[in-house]
Amino acid sequence: MTSYLADGEDVALPPGGFEEATLTDVRVDRVFVRKRYGFVRLCLKYGVAIRPVFVFGEGRLFGNVQGGWKTRLGWNRWGIPTILVWGRWFFPLLPRKGVRLLIVVGRPLVLPKVDGEPTKEEVDRWHGRYIGELKRIYDEFKVKGYGEEVGKLAKLEIW
């Protein structure tokens, strides 16, 4: 991936990884980015813009076992996915039918290219801006994504 970034190519990187898949729930929107700084560090190193993206309805495509977070997230850190998902009856590996998806792409965060390794302060500042933009697009589009009744009560959990 770094060779693409060095060449100025665009890349898509979901920062949540196994942990975000583990936390997925049909009733609550969760993202696992609070401790994910590596993607920001890379973007600063190569001077690449970040565009936060949120997919409304994605967590409703599959059910997922909930709970046991400490153990399950610990296994994730060792590269062991701890998800147990189900979709349709009789075809549990296929997503549920009738789930409406809305993909929202946020405003680009144009990061400077830093010489050498980015400082902790630079990474923290841009990471905070990323989370802020992610929250903004969630709050702005949640009613459009889920409808008036569900959308006005929807909250984004940031882990």
Disulfide bonds with the S-S distance in Angstrom:
none
